[in-house]
Amino acid sequence: MERGYEVIVVGGGHAGCEAALAAARMGARTLLLTVDLDRLALMSCNPAIGGLAKGHLVREIDALGGEMGRAIDATGIHFRLLNTGKGPAVRAVRAQADRLQYRLYMRRVLESEPNLFLQEAMVETILLEGGRVVGVKDRLGQTYRGEAVVLATGTFLNGLAHVGLESFPAGRAGDPPCLGLSRSLKESGLRLGRLKTGTPPRLDGRTIDFSRLRPQKGDDPPRPFSFRTRTLEVEQVACYLTATNPRTHEIIRRNLARSPLYSGRIKGKGPRYCPSIEDKVMRFPDRDSHQVFLEPEGRWTHEIYPNGISTSLPYDVQVEMVHSIEGLERARILRPGYAIEYDFVYPTQLQPSLEAKEVARLFLAGQINGTSGYEEAAAQGLIAGINAVLRIRGSEPLILRREEAYIGVLIDDLVTKGTDEPYRMFTSRAEYRLLLRHDNADLRLSQYGFRLGLLSPQEYRRVEEKRAIIERTIERLRSKRSRWEGEEVSSLSQVLKRPGVGWRDLVPCDPELAELDPEVADQIETLIKYEGYICRQKEQVLRMSHLEGKRIPPDFDYMSLEALSWEARQKLNEVRPSSLGQAMRIPGITPAAISLLLVYLEKESRMALGR
């Protein structure tokens, strides 16, 4: 038998790739098991990375030493900074990827990692000894021993695909599902639920009349995702915009009886914030149209992804629906859209480290935890891979706080509030989003990446040099007096706070600003203009810190607190929060319950001191 591994990662999607790379780069002998080595890091849905809040996650993954940011910088074909007309908290980069090149890039990176071993296998069973995972077994009976296991199985657990009233087992189109692992997880004591997601039909770009559509070009110059990417020189490819219309909606309504979603065949709950076109038409009957973005799947392919018409309607209805849309009247479908149902693990059964509470050293990441999106999956994979290694070494886990990172918000939401629908990250989920801007992810998190060995000393030094430049420049602008529009001003920073004034306007008064990296100069402008709001959010963090710092023993007996309602005791016992702050975020836990819990904790603390 092959000698054991320290970390075994099951699944080769975005979560699995980041988990395996993190573990291997931290020095752990790591095995990545996947159904098909030719489909590592496959973009099963849209060929894009980033976007609102998701771009923040990618920047944070990069700051911690993950690979997704560098992968999209190397393979992107269309880059845009979104929400430029809004405040800095909600701006984010989004990029179209060359789908094939992205996958090939990630495979090259994975294969070049000396501590990482790749193998094709369908895992069916987790192996347990004494309440702890010790490895996995595949469907051929081969066992793989490991000190920790990360499950990143995506939509493969009991996956069932639907096109119209036809259903077939699949992990995704073209891949078989994993049928045994769900049973193994249930036998280990984990509770599973059922979710649904979907994808639109793919179109042949040669059959689309782009002359009738509005082009959407990328930014010039494009902004990279990775702070480690010095420059980004790429010949960008345009996207195009069209929309559905009343005729499209009539076709959909007329065929709802043949929809697996509306005929009752699909039991899993779908994404509320990225619904199918059937759901859009039925939920918003007053809308005459819905936007459709035509996104190229790559630089050297004619395949087009029509973002906005995800569907599981029968193939003939998909054809009729597509042909009703302007510019797509003669479009040929290359691959039909489909829906897929799959099992997931209720994430309140996980610790903030993403380790299962009831199965020691078993970590879960990605869609198995109820999330949707490449970025959410990659973020969880990175943290799970890091914490698997730290667990083996007996070190404290990396747990990012809500005021530190969107990754912290994501994981805290999952393990504290749970989810019964595909969870998607939004800026609105972060209460301290002005502190969590996409432009300062490296300043917030690179210390952790460096400490863990995922960032090199040179990479970390660049971040600290950037921090020093920002601090020196702000101090200079605060102390530099000048004349502005004929009047003496106390400082250039006060001028910069005025509406309509940007850092470029100050260059005649401070030529050194012109020498800065434009993104660094933008960041300086943000810190000065929004200084009052940023200080206010930092004060809010301080006020909450006493609750976050009030730790709850892991073996605390919630069921004995008779002064609390039965419902509150059940919820606290299920989540088992690590702090009073986390307890406060559990849905249904009232301020009165928190006050009572605080009284009990202080009473236990006094009794412990007395002993």
KAWOSUL-V768015 format. One record per residue. RES is the residue in one small letter. SS is DSSP state (h for helix, s for strand, l for the rest). PSI is psi as a letter, one per 20 degrees, with the letter a starting at -180 (999 if undefined). OMEGA is omega in whole degrees, -180 to 180 (999 if undefined). Layout:
# KAWOSUL-V768015
res->RES ss->SS psi->PSI omega->OMEGA
res->RES ss->SS psi->PSI omega->OMEGA
This chain:
# KAWOSUL-V768015
res->m ss->l psi->q omega->177
res->e ss->l psi->p omega->-178
res->r ss->l psi->q omega->-171
res->g ss->l psi->r omega->179
res->y ss->s psi->r omega->174
res->e ss->s psi->g omega->180
res->v ss->s psi->p omega->173
res->i ss->s psi->p omega->177
res->v ss->s psi->p omega->-180
res->v ss->s psi->o omega->-179
res->g ss->l psi->p omega->-176
res->g ss->l psi->k omega->174
res->g ss->l psi->b omega->-174
res->h ss->h psi->h omega->177
res->a ss->h psi->g omega->-178
res->g ss->h psi->g omega->180
res->c ss->h psi->g omega->-180
res->e ss->h psi->h omega->179
res->a ss->h psi->g omega->-178
res->a ss->h psi->g omega->-180
res->l ss->h psi->g omega->-180
res->a ss->h psi->g omega->-179
res->a ss->h psi->g omega->-179
res->a ss->h psi->g omega->-179
res->r ss->h psi->h omega->175
res->m ss->l psi->j omega->174
res->g ss->l psi->j omega->-179
res->a ss->l psi->p omega->174
res->r ss->l psi->o omega->-167
res->t ss->s psi->p omega->176
res->l ss->s psi->p omega->174
res->l ss->s psi->o omega->178
res->l ss->s psi->p omega->-179
res->t ss->s psi->q omega->-177
res->v ss->l psi->h omega->-174
res->d ss->l psi->o omega->-179
res->l ss->h psi->h omega->179
res->d ss->h psi->i omega->-178
res->r ss->h psi->k omega->175
res->l ss->l psi->p omega->178
res->a ss->l psi->k omega->179
res->l ss->l psi->p omega->174
res->m ss->l psi->n omega->-175
res->s ss->l psi->h omega->-178
res->c ss->l psi->c omega->-175
res->n ss->l psi->q omega->-178
res->p ss->l psi->m omega->-176
res->a ss->s psi->q omega->177
res->i ss->s psi->q omega->175
res->g ss->s psi->b omega->-174
res->g ss->l psi->a omega->-176
res->l ss->l psi->p omega->-177
res->a ss->l psi->h omega->179
res->k ss->h psi->h omega->175
res->g ss->h psi->h omega->175
res->h ss->h psi->g omega->180
res->l ss->h psi->g omega->-179
res->v ss->h psi->g omega->177
res->r ss->h psi->h omega->179
res->e ss->h psi->g omega->175
res->i ss->h psi->g omega->-179
res->d ss->h psi->g omega->-179
res->a ss->h psi->h omega->179
res->l ss->l psi->i omega->178
res->g ss->l psi->j omega->177
res->g ss->l psi->r omega->-170
res->e ss->l psi->i omega->-170
res->m ss->h psi->g omega->-179
res->g ss->h psi->g omega->180
res->r ss->h psi->h omega->180
res->a ss->h psi->g omega->-179
res->i ss->h psi->h omega->175
res->d ss->h psi->h omega->-177
res->a ss->h psi->h omega->-172
res->t ss->h psi->j omega->-179
res->g ss->s psi->q omega->-179
res->i ss->s psi->j omega->-177
res->h ss->s psi->o omega->-176
res->f ss->s psi->p omega->177
res->r ss->s psi->p omega->171
res->l ss->s psi->o omega->-175
res->l ss->s psi->q omega->176
res->n ss->l psi->k omega->-179
res->t ss->l psi->h omega->179
res->g ss->l psi->j omega->-179
res->k ss->l psi->a omega->-177
res->g ss->l psi->r omega->-175
res->p ss->h psi->h omega->-178
res->a ss->h psi->h omega->-174
res->v ss->h psi->j omega->174
res->r ss->l psi->q omega->-179
res->a ss->s psi->q omega->179
res->v ss->s psi->q omega->173
res->r ss->s psi->q omega->-179
res->a ss->s psi->q omega->169
res->q ss->s psi->p omega->179
res->a ss->s psi->q omega->163
res->d ss->l psi->o omega->-170
res->r ss->h psi->g omega->-179
res->l ss->h psi->g omega->-177
res->q ss->h psi->h omega->178
res->y ss->h psi->g omega->-179
res->r ss->h psi->g omega->180
res->l ss->h psi->h omega->178
res->y ss->h psi->g omega->-178
res->m ss->h psi->h omega->179
res->r ss->h psi->g omega->178
res->r ss->h psi->g omega->-180
res->v ss->h psi->g omega->-180
res->l ss->h psi->g omega->-177
res->e ss->h psi->h omega->-178
res->s ss->l psi->i omega->-179
res->e ss->l psi->o omega->-172
res->p ss->l psi->h omega->-179
res->n ss->l psi->j omega->-174
res->l ss->s psi->p omega->180
res->f ss->s psi->p omega->-179
res->l ss->s psi->q omega->177
res->q ss->s psi->q omega->178
res->e ss->s psi->p omega->180
res->a ss->l psi->q omega->174
res->m ss->l psi->o omega->-178
res->v ss->s psi->p omega->-178
res->e ss->s psi->h omega->-172
res->t ss->s psi->p omega->168
res->i ss->s psi->p omega->-177
res->l ss->s psi->p omega->-176
res->l ss->s psi->q omega->172
res->e ss->s psi->o omega->177
res->g ss->l psi->l omega->178
res->g ss->l psi->j omega->-178
res->r ss->s psi->q omega->178
res->v ss->s psi->p omega->-180
res->v ss->s psi->j omega->178
res->g ss->s psi->a omega->180
res->v ss->s psi->r omega->177
res->k ss->s psi->p omega->179
res->d ss->s psi->r omega->-174
res->r ss->l psi->i omega->175
res->l ss->l psi->i omega->180
res->g ss->l psi->i omega->179
res->q ss->l psi->p omega->178
res->t ss->s psi->q omega->179
res->y ss->s psi->o omega->-177
res->r ss->s psi->p omega->180
res->g ss->s psi->q omega->179
res->e ss->s psi->h omega->175
res->a ss->s psi->q omega->-179
res->v ss->s psi->p omega->174
res->v ss->s psi->p omega->176
res->l ss->s psi->p omega->179
res->a ss->l psi->m omega->-167
res->t ss->l psi->i omega->177
res->g ss->l psi->c omega->-178
res->t ss->l psi->j omega->-172
res->f ss->l psi->i omega->-176
res->l ss->s psi->o omega->-178
res->n ss->l psi->k omega->-178
res->g ss->l psi->p omega->179
res->l ss->s psi->o omega->-178
res->a ss->s psi->q omega->-179
res->h ss->s psi->p omega->167
res->v ss->s psi->o omega->-172
res->g ss->l psi->c omega->-180
res->l ss->l psi->j omega->175
res->e ss->s psi->p omega->179
res->s ss->s psi->q omega->179
res->f ss->s psi->q omega->179
res->p ss->s psi->p omega->179
res->a ss->l psi->q omega->171
res->g ss->l psi->h omega->169
res->r ss->s psi->r omega->-177
res->a ss->l psi->p omega->177
res->g ss->l psi->i omega->-179
res->d ss->s psi->q omega->178
res->p ss->l psi->q omega->177
res->p ss->l psi->r omega->173
res->c ss->s psi->o omega->-170
res->l ss->l psi->h omega->-175
res->g ss->l psi->h omega->-172
res->l ss->h psi->h omega->178
res->s ss->h psi->g omega->179
res->r ss->h psi->g omega->180
res->s ss->h psi->g omega->179
res->l ss->h psi->g omega->178
res->k ss->h psi->g omega->179
res->e ss->h psi->h omega->178
res->s ss->l psi->i omega->177
res->g ss->l psi->j omega->-179
res->l ss->l psi->q omega->177
res->r ss->l psi->p omega->-178
res->l ss->s psi->q omega->174
res->g ss->s psi->a omega->-174
res->r ss->s psi->p omega->178
res->l ss->s psi->r omega->-179
res->k ss->s psi->q omega->170
res->t ss->s psi->r omega->-176
res->g ss->s psi->r omega->-177
res->t ss->s psi->q omega->-179
res->p ss->l psi->r omega->173
res->p ss->l psi->q omega->175
res->r ss->s psi->q omega->-173
res->l ss->s psi->q omega->175
res->d ss->s psi->o omega->-176
res->g ss->h psi->h omega->180
res->r ss->h psi->i omega->-179
res->t ss->h psi->j omega->179
res->i ss->l psi->p omega->178
res->d ss->l psi->n omega->-177
res->f ss->h psi->i omega->-179
res->s ss->h psi->h omega->-179
res->r ss->h psi->i omega->-174
res->l ss->l psi->q omega->-179
res->r ss->s psi->p omega->179
res->p ss->s psi->q omega->175
res->q ss->s psi->o omega->-176
res->k ss->l psi->q omega->179
res->g ss->l psi->r omega->179
res->d ss->l psi->q omega->176
res->d ss->l psi->o omega->3
res->p ss->l psi->q omega->178
res->p ss->l psi->q omega->177
res->r ss->l psi->p omega->179
res->p ss->l psi->r omega->174
res->f ss->l psi->g omega->-173
res->s ss->l psi->p omega->175
res->f ss->l psi->i omega->177
res->r ss->l psi->i omega->176
res->t ss->l psi->o omega->-176
res->r ss->l psi->g omega->179
res->t ss->l psi->q omega->-179
res->l ss->l psi->n omega->179
res->e ss->l psi->o omega->-175
res->v ss->l psi->p omega->173
res->e ss->l psi->o omega->-171
res->q ss->l psi->q omega->180
res->v ss->l psi->p omega->-177
res->a ss->l psi->q omega->167
res->c ss->s psi->r omega->-179
res->y ss->s psi->q omega->-176
res->l ss->s psi->p omega->172
res->t ss->s psi->a omega->-178
res->a ss->s psi->q omega->171
res->t ss->l psi->r omega->-177
res->n ss->l psi->r omega->-179
res->p ss->h psi->h omega->179
res->r ss->h psi->g omega->177
res->t ss->h psi->g omega->-177
res->h ss->h psi->h omega->179
res->e ss->h psi->h omega->178
res->i ss->h psi->g omega->-179
res->i ss->h psi->g omega->-179
res->r ss->h psi->h omega->-177
res->r ss->h psi->h omega->-174
res->n ss->l psi->j omega->-178
res->l ss->h psi->h omega->179
res->a ss->h psi->h omega->179
res->r ss->h psi->j omega->179
res->s ss->l psi->p omega->178
res->p ss->l psi->h omega->180
res->l ss->l psi->h omega->-175
res->y ss->l psi->i omega->176
res->s ss->l psi->i omega->177
res->g ss->l psi->j omega->-179
res->r ss->l psi->h omega->179
res->i ss->l psi->p omega->-179
res->k ss->l psi->h omega->-177
res->g ss->l psi->q omega->-179
res->k ss->s psi->p omega->-177
res->g ss->l psi->r omega->-178
res->p ss->l psi->p omega->180
res->r ss->l psi->h omega->-171
res->y ss->l psi->i omega->175
res->c ss->l psi->m omega->-170
res->p ss->l psi->r omega->174
res->s ss->l psi->r omega->178
res->i ss->h psi->h omega->175
res->e ss->h psi->g omega->180
res->d ss->h psi->g omega->180
res->k ss->h psi->g omega->-178
res->v ss->h psi->g omega->-177
res->m ss->h psi->h omega->-179
res->r ss->h psi->h omega->-176
res->f ss->l psi->m omega->-175
res->p ss->l psi->i omega->-180
res->d ss->l psi->i omega->-179
res->r ss->l psi->p omega->179
res->d ss->l psi->i omega->-178
res->s ss->l psi->q omega->174
res->h ss->l psi->p omega->-177
res->q ss->s psi->q omega->175
res->v ss->s psi->o omega->178
res->f ss->s psi->p omega->179
res->l ss->s psi->o omega->-172
res->e ss->s psi->p omega->179
res->p ss->s psi->q omega->179
res->e ss->l psi->i omega->180
res->g ss->l psi->r omega->-178
res->r ss->l psi->h omega->-173
res->w ss->l psi->k omega->177
res->t ss->l psi->q omega->177
res->h ss->l psi->i omega->-175
res->e ss->s psi->p omega->-177
res->i ss->s psi->p omega->177
res->y ss->s psi->o omega->180
res->p ss->s psi->n omega->-176
res->n ss->s psi->o omega->179
res->g ss->l psi->i omega->180
res->i ss->l psi->l omega->172
res->s ss->l psi->p omega->-173
res->t ss->l psi->q omega->172
res->s ss->l psi->j omega->178
res->l ss->l psi->q omega->179
res->p ss->l psi->q omega->-175
res->y ss->h psi->g omega->-177
res->d ss->h psi->h omega->178
res->v ss->h psi->h omega->177
res->q ss->h psi->g omega->179
res->v ss->h psi->g omega->-179
res->e ss->h psi->g omega->180
res->m ss->h psi->g omega->-180
res->v ss->h psi->g omega->-177
res->h ss->h psi->i omega->178
res->s ss->l psi->i omega->-175
res->i ss->l psi->p omega->-178
res->e ss->l psi->p omega->-180
res->g ss->l psi->i omega->-177
res->l ss->l psi->j omega->-175
res->e ss->l psi->h omega->179
res->r ss->l psi->j omega->-176
res->a ss->l psi->p omega->179
res->r ss->l psi->p omega->179
res->i ss->s psi->p omega->178
res->l ss->s psi->h omega->179
res->r ss->s psi->p omega->180
res->p ss->l psi->q omega->171
res->g ss->l psi->q omega->179
res->y ss->s psi->r omega->171
res->a ss->s psi->q omega->177
res->i ss->s psi->p omega->174
res->e ss->s psi->q omega->-178
res->y ss->s psi->r omega->177
res->d ss->s psi->q omega->173
res->f ss->s psi->r omega->179
res->v ss->s psi->p omega->178
res->y ss->l psi->o omega->-169
res->p ss->h psi->i omega->175
res->t ss->h psi->i omega->176
res->q ss->h psi->j omega->-179
res->l ss->s psi->q omega->170
res->q ss->l psi->r omega->177
res->p ss->l psi->i omega->176
res->s ss->l psi->i omega->-174
res->l ss->l psi->j omega->172
res->e ss->s psi->p omega->178
res->a ss->s psi->p omega->-178
res->k ss->l psi->h omega->-174
res->e ss->l psi->i omega->180
res->v ss->l psi->o omega->-177
res->a ss->s psi->p omega->176
res->r ss->l psi->j omega->172
res->l ss->s psi->o omega->-178
res->f ss->s psi->q omega->-180
res->l ss->s psi->q omega->-178
res->a ss->l psi->p omega->173
res->g ss->l psi->b omega->-174
res->q ss->h psi->h omega->175
res->i ss->h psi->h omega->178
res->n ss->h psi->j omega->176
res->g ss->l psi->j omega->180
res->t ss->s psi->r omega->172
res->s ss->l psi->q omega->176
res->g ss->l psi->q omega->178
res->y ss->h psi->g omega->-173
res->e ss->h psi->g omega->177
res->e ss->h psi->g omega->180
res->a ss->h psi->g omega->-178
res->a ss->h psi->g omega->179
res->a ss->h psi->g omega->178
res->q ss->h psi->g omega->179
res->g ss->h psi->g omega->179
res->l ss->h psi->g omega->-178
res->i ss->h psi->g omega->179
res->a ss->h psi->g omega->179
res->g ss->h psi->g omega->178
res->i ss->h psi->g omega->-175
res->n ss->h psi->h omega->174
res->a ss->h psi->g omega->179
res->v ss->h psi->g omega->180
res->l ss->h psi->h omega->179
res->r ss->h psi->g omega->179
res->i ss->h psi->h omega->-177
res->r ss->h psi->i omega->-179
res->g ss->l psi->k omega->-180
res->s ss->l psi->r omega->177
res->e ss->l psi->q omega->-179
res->p ss->l psi->q omega->173
res->l ss->l psi->o omega->178
res->i ss->l psi->o omega->-179
res->l ss->l psi->p omega->-179
res->r ss->l psi->r omega->-178
res->r ss->l psi->h omega->180
res->e ss->l psi->i omega->-180
res->e ss->l psi->h omega->-169
res->a ss->l psi->q omega->170
res->y ss->h psi->h omega->176
res->i ss->h psi->h omega->176
res->g ss->h psi->g omega->177
res->v ss->h psi->g omega->-179
res->l ss->h psi->g omega->-175
res->i ss->h psi->h omega->178
res->d ss->h psi->g omega->177
res->d ss->h psi->g omega->-176
res->l ss->h psi->g omega->-172
res->v ss->h psi->i omega->-179
res->t ss->h psi->g omega->-176
res->k ss->h psi->h omega->-177
res->g ss->l psi->a omega->177
res->t ss->l psi->q omega->173
res->d ss->l psi->j omega->174
res->e ss->l psi->q omega->-180
res->p ss->l psi->o omega->-176
res->y ss->s psi->p omega->178
res->r ss->l psi->q omega->-179
res->m ss->l psi->p omega->173
res->f ss->l psi->q omega->176
res->t ss->h psi->h omega->-179
res->s ss->h psi->i omega->179
res->r ss->h psi->i omega->-177
res->a ss->l psi->o omega->-179
res->e ss->l psi->i omega->-180
res->y ss->l psi->l omega->-170
res->r ss->l psi->h omega->177
res->l ss->l psi->h omega->175
res->l ss->l psi->i omega->-174
res->l ss->l psi->l omega->-178
res->r ss->l psi->q omega->-180
res->h ss->h psi->h omega->-175
res->d ss->h psi->i omega->-177
res->n ss->h psi->j omega->-179
res->a ss->h psi->g omega->-180
res->d ss->h psi->h omega->179
res->l ss->h psi->h omega->-178
res->r ss->h psi->h omega->-164
res->l ss->h psi->i omega->-174
res->s ss->h psi->h omega->177
res->q ss->h psi->h omega->179
res->y ss->h psi->g omega->179
res->g ss->h psi->g omega->179
res->f ss->h psi->g omega->-179
res->r ss->h psi->h omega->-178
res->l ss->l psi->i omega->-179
res->g ss->l psi->j omega->-180
res->l ss->l psi->i omega->173
res->l ss->l psi->q omega->-180
res->s ss->l psi->r omega->175
res->p ss->h psi->h omega->180
res->q ss->h psi->g omega->179
res->e ss->h psi->g omega->180
res->y ss->h psi->h omega->179
res->r ss->h psi->h omega->178
res->r ss->h psi->g omega->179
res->v ss->h psi->g omega->-179
res->e ss->h psi->h omega->175
res->e ss->h psi->g omega->176
res->k ss->h psi->g omega->179
res->r ss->h psi->g omega->-179
res->a ss->h psi->g omega->179
res->i ss->h psi->g omega->-180
res->i ss->h psi->g omega->-178
res->e ss->h psi->g omega->180
res->r ss->h psi->g omega->-177
res->t ss->h psi->g omega->179
res->i ss->h psi->g omega->180
res->e ss->h psi->h omega->179
res->r ss->h psi->g omega->-180
res->l ss->h psi->h omega->178
res->r ss->h psi->h omega->-175
res->s ss->h psi->i omega->-174
res->k ss->l psi->o omega->176
res->r ss->l psi->q omega->-178
res->s ss->s psi->r omega->173
res->r ss->s psi->p omega->-179
res->w ss->s psi->o omega->-179
res->e ss->l psi->l omega->174
res->g ss->l psi->i omega->-179
res->e ss->s psi->q omega->177
res->e ss->s psi->p omega->179
res->v ss->s psi->q omega->-175
res->s ss->l psi->h omega->179
res->s ss->l psi->q omega->177
res->l ss->h psi->h omega->178
res->s ss->h psi->h omega->177
res->q ss->h psi->h omega->177
res->v ss->h psi->g omega->-178
res->l ss->h psi->h omega->179
res->k ss->l psi->i omega->-178
res->r ss->l psi->q omega->178
res->p ss->l psi->p omega->176
res->g ss->l psi->i omega->179
res->v ss->l psi->p omega->178
res->g ss->l psi->r omega->-176
res->w ss->h psi->h omega->179
res->r ss->h psi->h omega->178
res->d ss->h psi->h omega->-177
res->l ss->h psi->i omega->-176
res->v ss->l psi->g omega->177
res->p ss->l psi->h omega->179
res->c ss->l psi->h omega->-178
res->d ss->l psi->n omega->-175
res->p ss->h psi->h omega->-179
res->e ss->h psi->h omega->179
res->l ss->h psi->h omega->-178
res->a ss->h psi->i omega->-178
res->e ss->h psi->i omega->-177
res->l ss->l psi->q omega->168
res->d ss->l psi->p omega->-177
res->p ss->h psi->h omega->180
res->e ss->h psi->h omega->176
res->v ss->h psi->g omega->178
res->a ss->h psi->h omega->176
res->d ss->h psi->h omega->-179
res->q ss->h psi->g omega->177
res->i ss->h psi->g omega->178
res->e ss->h psi->g omega->179
res->t ss->h psi->g omega->-178
res->l ss->h psi->h omega->-180
res->i ss->h psi->g omega->-177
res->k ss->h psi->h omega->-174
res->y ss->l psi->k omega->-176
res->e ss->h psi->g omega->-178
res->g ss->h psi->g omega->-180
res->y ss->h psi->h omega->179
res->i ss->h psi->g omega->178
res->c ss->h psi->h omega->-180
res->r ss->h psi->g omega->179
res->q ss->h psi->h omega->177
res->k ss->h psi->h omega->176
res->e ss->h psi->h omega->177
res->q ss->h psi->h omega->178
res->v ss->h psi->g omega->180
res->l ss->h psi->h omega->-180
res->r ss->h psi->h omega->180
res->m ss->h psi->i omega->-172
res->s ss->h psi->h omega->-179
res->h ss->h psi->h omega->176
res->l ss->h psi->h omega->178
res->e ss->h psi->h omega->-179
res->g ss->l psi->i omega->179
res->k ss->l psi->n omega->-173
res->r ss->s psi->q omega->177
res->i ss->l psi->p omega->-180
res->p ss->l psi->q omega->-177
res->p ss->l psi->h omega->-179
res->d ss->l psi->j omega->-178
res->f ss->l psi->p omega->-176
res->d ss->l psi->n omega->-179
res->y ss->h psi->h omega->-175
res->m ss->h psi->i omega->179
res->s ss->h psi->i omega->-177
res->l ss->l psi->n omega->-173
res->e ss->l psi->i omega->178
res->a ss->l psi->i omega->177
res->l ss->l psi->q omega->177
res->s ss->l psi->q omega->178
res->w ss->h psi->h omega->180
res->e ss->h psi->g omega->-180
res->a ss->h psi->g omega->179
res->r ss->h psi->g omega->179
res->q ss->h psi->g omega->-178
res->k ss->h psi->g omega->179
res->l ss->h psi->h omega->-179
res->n ss->h psi->h omega->179
res->e ss->h psi->g omega->-177
res->v ss->h psi->h omega->-176
res->r ss->l psi->m omega->-177
res->p ss->l psi->q omega->-179
res->s ss->l psi->i omega->-180
res->s ss->s psi->r omega->178
res->l ss->h psi->h omega->178
res->g ss->h psi->g omega->178
res->q ss->h psi->h omega->179
res->a ss->h psi->h omega->-178
res->m ss->h psi->h omega->-177
res->r ss->l psi->i omega->178
res->i ss->l psi->p omega->179
res->p ss->l psi->p omega->178
res->g ss->l psi->i omega->177
res->i ss->l psi->o omega->-173
res->t ss->l psi->r omega->173
res->p ss->h psi->h omega->179
res->a ss->h psi->g omega->178
res->a ss->h psi->h omega->178
res->i ss->h psi->g omega->179
res->s ss->h psi->g omega->179
res->l ss->h psi->g omega->179
res->l ss->h psi->h omega->178
res->l ss->h psi->g omega->178
res->v ss->h psi->g omega->180
res->y ss->h psi->g omega->-180
res->l ss->h psi->g omega->179
res->e ss->h psi->h omega->178
res->k ss->h psi->g omega->179
res->e ss->h psi->h omega->179
res->s ss->h psi->g omega->179
res->r ss->h psi->g omega->180
res->m ss->h psi->h omega->179
res->a ss->h psi->h omega->178
res->l ss->h psi->h omega->179
res->g ss->h psi->h omega->179
res->r ss->l psi->999 omega->999
